[in-house]
Amino acid sequence: MNRSGRTLLAEQRALVSSSRSPLWSKSSSLPVFATRSALYSSQATKTMSGKSEAPSQNKKPIVFSGIQPTGQPHLGNYLGAISNWVTLQEQAQSADETLLFSIVDLHAITLPQDPAKLRKERMEMATTLLACGIDPEKCSLFEQSKVPEHTQLSWILTCMTPVGWLARMTQWKTKLGVTKGAQSLEDVSTTAGLQLGLFAYPVLMAADVLLYKADKIPVGEDQIQHLELARDIAQSFNHYVKHPYFPSPRPIITETKRVMSLRDPASKMSKSNPSDQTRINLVDTPEMITSKIKRAVTDSIRGISYDRLERPAVANLVDIYAAMKRCSVEDIVQEHKDSSNAQFKEALADTLITKLRPIQAELVRLSKEEAYVHSVLDKGAEKAREIAYPNIVEIQKLVGLR
């Protein structure tokens, strides 16, 4: 790991230790664009003529995070991101922070998508977030594609990002199933069908963060490389314009461990896995949850203990249990130390069914309130643009586009 990577991990640990403090970190788009255009048209005209500066910026600390809309949201999404967003909402109230939560639909199209399916999944994700407790009065929830400044900044940053930086990124290789036998980027692009959008999407990720001058970014350890790149790109931009415009975004790492597959504890629980038995979907019925947990892999050792190396499958189930009950791993182990795997699984399934029941009820209710969900997304995009538009005006001036 290079120096900046180690620095990021050090910052993460520091933030984890203070995580209990307040500073823890189909709707038509026409109304959004029209409203914002009307609001900023006069300021933009003056800025282009050099007679005045861009509108004043939001000075509150900003926390930004995003989630892709593809696939049915599952327990890993809930425990790894969504539940943490809900926690951030409460902490941000006392810390006077601005929370921006984005459904990053532009990232979704880096891989082929069925348009009708993508439209449906975007709404499903918005509905799921609201059902899980995301409060539009406490944050801005919006679709990335409805804030055009994301792509405007992404192109500017793309023009300043070396190809070598992107070639070192790992996730695009994983998505293409690239093997270590590839000797060069040319090998990958000719044999694996690499598209530019997939290769360069980390720059868009950087733009997502830097557009708002976000101070803190909730990330998992698998996203450290992307945040490190965003920091490098910020420094590159600042050097290019000879002005310290972008701050270096800091990571917020959550205490929740990664939720692993129910059938393979070495793999992360994922929407992309072809087997539905590997995950608990938030819309699964009690019968489905019970069946999936019953079939989850464990081991032949009697009693419940926690050992990630020796008993990874059992440890994964303990992690899930503890996270859903909001208690410690030690509490779960003590409670079930004499339980058989079957008894433990039954208790876990009951807990999952109980905890997911109110979310599922709210999902049913919100699915009948589509107009409301659209309005939340429209208003969220408007609020996001109140920050994004003046920032992109300043950025365009710095690079000579205004």
MITI-707941 format. One line per field, with one value per residue (C-alpha): x, y, z. Coordinates in Angstrom, 2 decimals, always signed. Layout:
BEGIN
u X / ...
v Y / ...
w Z / ...
! end
This chain:
BEGIN
u +0.00 / +1.39 / +1.75 / -1.59 / -3.34 / -1.80 / -2.80 / -6.40 / -6.48 / -5.03 / -7.73 / -10.35 / -9.20 / -9.22 / -12.75 / -13.91 / -12.65 / -14.78 / -17.76 / -20.12 / -19.46 / -21.73 / -19.12 / -19.56 / -19.62 / -40.25 / -40.10 / -39.65 / -36.41 / -37.93 / -39.19 / -35.78 / -33.83 / -36.31 / -36.35 / -32.62 / -32.14 / -34.53 / -32.79 / -29.30 / -29.71 / -28.96 / -25.98 / -24.54 / -24.84 / -23.05 / -20.31 / -19.68 / -19.31 / -16.89 / -19.04 / -19.67 / -18.73 / -20.73 / -23.50 / -22.33 / -21.61 / -23.04 / -20.62 / -21.84 / -19.73 / -20.99 / -21.33 / -21.88 / -22.63 / -24.15 / -25.72 / -26.36 / -29.99 / -29.40 / -30.75 / -33.05 / -31.72 / -30.58 / -29.42 / -25.84 / -26.97 / -29.03 / -26.38 / -23.41 / -24.81 / -28.48 / -28.68 / -25.52 / -27.12 / -30.02 / -27.56 / -25.73 / -29.02 / -29.44 / -25.83 / -25.80 / -28.67 / -26.59 / -23.42 / -25.19 / -23.95 / -25.45 / -26.23 / -26.36 / -27.48 / -27.47 / -28.89 / -25.97 / -27.79 / -25.02 / -22.70 / -25.26 / -24.96 / -21.23 / -22.50 / -25.33 / -28.81 / -32.34 / -33.87 / -37.28 / -35.67 / -33.35 / -36.26 / -38.05 / -35.01 / -34.30 / -37.75 / -37.39 / -34.15 / -35.66 / -38.65 / -36.40 / -34.27 / -37.36 / -38.83 / -35.62 / -35.72 / -34.12 / -35.88 / -36.03 / -36.39 / -32.95 / -31.07 / -31.21 / -32.05 / -31.65 / -30.81 / -27.32 / -28.46 / -30.78 / -27.84 / -25.96 / -23.03 / -21.82 / -21.05 / -19.77 / -17.17 / -16.41 / -15.29 / -13.07 / -11.44 / -11.12 / -8.96 / -6.60 / -6.46 / -3.59 / -4.60 / -2.08 / -4.01 / -7.17 / -5.34 / -4.35 / -7.94 / -9.24 / -13.04 / -13.45 / -11.20 / -13.34 / -16.55 / -15.10 / -13.64 / -10.15 / -7.52 / -3.98 / -2.88 / -3.59 / -0.23 / -1.40 / -4.39 / -4.50 / -4.88 / -7.86 / -9.59 / -9.33 / -10.15 / -12.62 / -14.68 / -13.67 / -15.79 / -14.47 / -17.29 / -16.41 / -12.71 / -13.14 / -16.03 / -13.73 / -13.33 / -17.09 / -16.96 / -14.38 / -16.59 / -19.55 / -17.57 / -15.57 / -18.52 / -19.88 / -16.49 / -17.67 / -15.81 / -16.61 / -17.40 / -18.87 / -16.97 / -16.18 / -12.64 / -13.27 / -13.80 / -10.59 / -8.81 / -11.50 / -11.38 / -7.59 / -7.93 / -10.41 / -7.87 / -5.15 / -7.44 / -8.28 / -4.58 / -3.99 / -6.77 / -5.47 / -1.99 / -3.37 / -5.31 / -2.67 / -5.33 / -6.28 / -9.89 / -10.75 / -10.26 / -9.18 / -12.30 / -11.95 / -13.26 / -15.84 / -15.60 / -18.48 / -18.15 / -20.45 / -18.52 / -19.11 / -22.03 / -20.90 / -22.72 / -24.88 / -23.39 / -19.78 / -18.39 / -15.35 / -17.54 / -19.46 / -23.26 / -24.08 / -26.99 / -24.97 / -24.68 / -26.96 / -28.14 / -30.84 / -29.97 / -26.79 / -28.61 / -31.56 / -33.55 / -35.39 / -38.65 / -38.22 / -41.20 / -40.79 / -40.87 / -38.09 / -35.95 / -36.36 / -35.48 / -32.39 / -31.01 / -31.70 / -29.68 / -26.85 / -23.49 / -22.03 / -19.75 / -19.88 / -18.70 / -21.32 / -21.97 / -21.70 / -18.37 / -16.84 / -13.72 / -13.41 / -10.52 / -11.61 / -15.42 / -16.03 / -19.56 / -20.76 / -18.98 / -20.84 / -24.18 / -23.17 / -22.24 / -25.65 / -27.43 / -25.53 / -26.07 / -29.80 / -30.22 / -27.87 / -25.80 / -22.26 / -20.92 / -19.97 / -23.60 / -24.78 / -22.08 / -22.86 / -26.57 / -26.10 / -22.87 / -24.69 / -27.03 / -26.75 / -26.35 / -29.99 / -31.20 / -29.03 / -30.29 / -33.89 / -33.31 / -31.51 / -34.32 / -36.90 / -34.89 / -34.57 / -38.30 / -39.17 / -36.73 / -37.59 / -41.38 / -41.82 / -39.55 / -41.56 / -44.84 / -43.51 / -42.33 / -45.88 / -47.28 / -44.74 / -45.18 / -48.68 / -47.34 / -45.25 / -46.00 / -44.61 / -41.39 / -40.97 / -41.42 / -38.78 / -36.28 / -37.10 / -36.71 / -33.52 / -32.05 / -33.00 / -31.21 / -28.16 / -27.99 / -28.09 / -24.60 / -23.45 / -24.29 / -22.27 / -19.38 / -19.30 / -19.40 / -16.27 / -14.59 / -15.36 / -13.89 / -10.73 / -10.15 / -11.14 / -14.59 / -16.26
v +0.00 / +3.43 / +6.33 / +7.95 / +4.63 / +4.23 / +7.80 / +7.05 / +3.97 / +5.97 / +8.60 / +5.87 / +4.43 / +7.86 / +8.48 / +5.06 / +5.82 / +8.98 / +7.48 / +8.15 / +11.89 / +14.32 / +14.67 / +11.10 / +11.47 / +8.34 / +11.63 / +14.11 / +15.99 / +19.06 / +20.74 / +20.34 / +21.73 / +24.53 / +25.61 / +25.68 / +27.42 / +30.17 / +30.51 / +30.81 / +32.33 / +35.87 / +34.91 / +32.72 / +35.50 / +37.93 / +35.43 / +34.70 / +38.42 / +38.72 / +41.24 / +39.14 / +35.92 / +32.69 / +32.45 / +31.88 / +28.27 / +26.11 / +26.44 / +23.54 / +20.36 / +18.04 / +14.27 / +12.49 / +8.87 / +6.97 / +3.63 / +1.93 / +1.18 / -2.11 / -5.30 / -5.99 / -4.37 / -7.00 / -7.36 / -6.51 / -3.18 / -2.48 / -3.29 / -2.08 / +1.27 / +2.12 / +1.63 / +3.70 / +6.49 / +6.49 / +6.79 / +9.62 / +11.52 / +11.64 / +12.57 / +15.24 / +17.09 / +18.02 / +18.48 / +20.84 / +18.87 / +18.70 / +15.15 / +14.25 / +10.73 / +9.85 / +6.99 / +6.74 / +5.66 / +6.91 / +4.37 / +1.65 / +2.06 / +1.29 / -2.24 / -3.11 / -2.44 / -3.04 / +0.48 / -0.53 / -2.60 / +0.24 / +2.71 / +0.26 / -0.38 / +3.31 / +3.76 / +0.58 / +1.84 / +5.23 / +3.51 / +1.15 / +3.98 / +5.82 / +2.65 / +1.99 / +5.39 / +7.92 / +11.19 / +13.86 / +16.49 / +15.57 / +14.93 / +15.39 / +12.17 / +12.45 / +10.67 / +11.38 / +11.78 / +14.64 / +16.78 / +17.47 / +19.03 / +15.51 / +14.74 / +18.24 / +17.93 / +14.34 / +15.38 / +18.14 / +15.72 / +13.02 / +15.44 / +15.65 / +11.98 / +9.79 / +6.50 / +4.75 / +5.73 / +4.10 / +0.99 / +0.25 / +0.24 / -3.21 / -3.19 / -2.80 / -5.82 / -7.76 / -6.83 / -8.05 / -11.18 / -10.19 / -12.74 / -12.11 / -13.43 / -10.06 / -8.43 / -4.99 / -2.71 / -3.54 / -7.23 / -6.43 / -4.05 / -6.45 / -9.72 / -8.69 / -6.10 / -3.23 / -0.12 / +3.34 / +4.08 / +1.08 / +1.88 / +5.56 / +5.37 / +6.02 / +9.55 / +9.98 / +8.70 / +11.36 / +13.99 / +12.85 / +13.69 / +16.70 / +18.47 / +19.25 / +19.69 / +16.92 / +16.72 / +13.16 / +10.09 / +6.91 / +4.04 / +0.39 / -0.89 / -2.10 / +1.53 / +2.92 / +2.75 / +4.89 / +7.53 / +7.58 / +8.23 / +11.04 / +12.67 / +12.31 / +13.81 / +16.71 / +17.43 / +17.16 / +19.68 / +22.07 / +21.87 / +22.44 / +25.58 / +26.71 / +27.16 / +24.94 / +24.64 / +21.08 / +19.81 / +16.23 / +14.22 / +12.17 / +8.63 / +7.53 / +3.81 / +2.17 / -0.38 / -2.82 / -5.68 / -6.67 / -9.04 / -12.16 / -14.66 / -17.23 / -19.95 / -18.77 / -16.81 / -15.80 / -13.76 / -10.58 / -10.77 / -9.38 / -8.55 / -9.83 / -13.42 / -15.57 / -17.60 / -15.94 / -18.34 / -16.37 / -13.33 / -12.13 / -9.64 / -6.97 / -8.09 / -11.79 / -13.38 / -14.98 / -18.38 / -17.39 / -15.96 / -19.08 / -21.32 / -19.33 / -19.16 / -22.86 / -23.66 / -21.25 / -23.00 / -23.48 / -26.23 / -29.40 / -27.82 / -27.76 / -24.51 / -20.99 / -19.20 / -16.36 / -17.00 / -15.39 / -17.64 / -21.01 / -20.59 / -17.94 / -19.09 / -19.10 / -15.79 / -14.23 / -15.31 / -13.99 / -10.64 / -10.46 / -11.38 / -8.81 / -6.05 / -6.69 / -6.78 / -3.80 / -5.59 / -6.93 / -10.13 / -11.19 / -10.87 / -13.14 / -15.73 / -15.76 / -16.15 / -19.02 / -20.67 / -23.94 / -23.79 / -26.10 / -24.57 / -25.41 / -23.68 / -20.63 / -20.39 / -20.55 / -17.68 / -15.67 / -16.19 / -15.07 / -11.90 / -11.10 / -11.59 / -9.35 / -6.57 / -6.52 / -6.59 / -2.79 / -2.04 / -4.38 / -2.81 / +0.63 / -0.66 / -1.79 / +1.59 / +3.64 / +1.50 / +2.99 / +6.55 / +6.87 / +10.58 / +11.20 / +9.32 / +11.32 / +14.56 / +13.55 / +12.87 / +16.14 / +18.20 / +16.38 / +17.16 / +20.81 / +21.00 / +19.22 / +21.66 / +24.59 / +23.46 / +21.90 / +24.75 / +27.55 / +25.14 / +24.13 / +27.82 / +28.43 / +25.31 / +26.32 / +29.75 / +28.20 / +26.08 / +28.85 / +27.64 / +30.81
w +0.00 / -0.87 / +1.53 / +0.74 / +1.20 / +4.64 / +5.45 / +4.53 / +6.74 / +9.61 / +9.15 / +9.08 / +12.38 / +13.96 / +12.72 / +13.91 / +17.40 / +17.44 / +15.62 / +18.51 / +18.38 / +16.51 / +13.77 / +12.56 / +9.59 / -12.61 / -12.00 / -14.82 / -14.52 / -16.17 / -12.99 / -11.38 / -14.29 / -14.92 / -11.30 / -10.95 / -14.30 / -13.24 / -9.90 / -11.27 / -14.75 / -13.66 / -11.51 / -14.25 / -16.82 / -14.55 / -13.79 / -17.46 / -18.12 / -15.21 / -13.32 / -10.26 / -8.56 / -8.41 / -5.81 / -2.28 / -1.31 / +1.40 / +4.32 / +6.45 / +6.55 / +3.83 / +3.97 / +0.64 / -0.14 / -3.05 / -3.83 / -7.16 / -8.05 / -9.86 / -8.35 / -5.43 / -2.22 / +0.23 / +3.81 / +2.88 / +1.44 / +4.53 / +7.12 / +5.06 / +3.94 / +4.43 / +8.20 / +8.56 / +6.51 / +8.96 / +11.84 / +10.09 / +9.81 / +13.56 / +14.26 / +11.55 / +13.20 / +16.23 / +14.16 / +11.73 / +8.73 / +5.23 / +4.12 / +0.44 / -0.42 / -4.12 / -6.17 / -8.59 / -11.73 / -14.03 / -12.48 / -13.14 / -16.93 / -16.93 / -17.51 / -19.94 / -18.52 / -19.72 / -19.80 / -18.47 / -15.71 / -14.75 / -14.49 / -12.20 / -10.07 / -9.58 / -8.08 / -6.03 / -4.52 / -3.66 / -2.08 / -0.14 / +1.23 / +2.46 / +3.94 / +5.83 / +7.51 / +5.18 / +6.03 / +3.27 / +6.00 / +7.33 / +4.08 / +0.32 / -1.52 / -5.29 / -8.50 / -9.76 / -13.38 / -12.38 / -11.31 / -14.58 / -12.80 / -11.94 / -15.57 / -16.27 / -13.54 / -14.46 / -17.95 / -16.58 / -14.16 / -16.83 / -18.82 / -15.82 / -14.81 / -16.10 / -17.70 / -15.48 / -12.36 / -13.72 / -14.97 / -11.37 / -10.13 / -9.30 / -9.43 / -13.19 / -13.59 / -11.15 / -12.96 / -16.25 / -14.72 / -15.86 / -14.89 / -13.81 / -17.21 / -18.81 / -19.36 / -20.40 / -20.68 / -24.39 / -23.55 / -21.38 / -23.77 / -26.71 / -24.91 / -22.24 / -24.11 / -21.84 / -22.37 / -21.56 / -19.12 / -16.95 / -17.10 / -16.24 / -13.76 / -10.78 / -12.15 / -12.00 / -8.43 / -7.66 / -9.30 / -7.17 / -4.05 / -5.17 / -6.79 / -3.33 / -1.67 / +0.61 / +3.88 / +4.91 / +2.84 / +4.38 / +2.75 / +3.22 / +3.07 / -0.49 / -1.53 / -0.03 / -3.39 / -5.01 / -2.30 / -2.51 / -6.24 / -5.57 / -3.28 / -5.91 / -8.56 / -6.24 / -5.77 / -9.52 / -10.20 / -7.57 / -9.07 / -12.58 / -11.64 / -9.14 / -6.48 / -3.48 / -4.60 / -3.66 / -0.10 / +0.45 / +1.38 / +4.54 / +4.91 / +7.43 / +7.97 / +9.78 / +12.54 / +10.72 / +9.16 / +5.57 / +5.18 / +3.38 / +1.18 / +2.97 / +0.77 / +0.58 / +3.55 / +1.48 / -0.89 / -0.16 / -0.22 / -3.68 / -5.95 / -8.90 / -7.63 / -9.83 / -6.83 / -4.76 / -1.94 / -1.22 / +0.17 / +2.20 / +0.12 / +2.05 / +0.42 / +1.22 / +2.94 / +6.39 / +4.72 / +2.31 / +5.10 / +7.23 / +4.29 / +3.29 / +6.82 / +7.35 / +4.21 / +5.01 / +5.31 / +8.77 / +10.11 / +12.22 / +15.49 / +18.25 / +20.04 / +18.77 / +18.88 / +16.90 / +14.85 / +11.44 / +10.43 / +11.79 / +11.62 / +8.93 / +8.02 / +11.63 / +12.28 / +9.35 / +10.81 / +14.23 / +12.65 / +10.98 / +14.20 / +16.26 / +13.71 / +13.48 / +17.26 / +17.71 / +20.28 / +20.50 / +18.99 / +22.52 / +23.65 / +20.81 / +21.50 / +25.23 / +24.58 / +22.13 / +23.27 / +24.00 / +21.01 / +18.05 / +14.63 / +13.90 / +17.06 / +16.37 / +12.80 / +13.98 / +16.40 / +13.72 / +11.22 / +13.81 / +14.48 / +10.79 / +10.22 / +13.18 / +12.29 / +8.59 / +9.11 / +9.60 / +6.64 / +4.45 / +5.59 / +4.71 / +1.34 / +0.59 / +1.63 / -0.35 / -3.45 / -3.64 / -3.18 / -6.32 / -6.72 / -3.25 / -3.99 / -7.21 / -5.30 / -2.76 / -5.53 / -7.35 / -4.20 / -3.33 / -6.74 / -6.35 / -3.00 / -4.40 / -7.31 / -4.94 / -3.94 / -7.22 / -9.60 / -8.00 / -7.51 / -11.17 / -12.13 / -10.07 / -11.46 / -15.05 / -14.39 / -12.95 / -16.08 / -18.55 / -19.55 / -18.28
! end
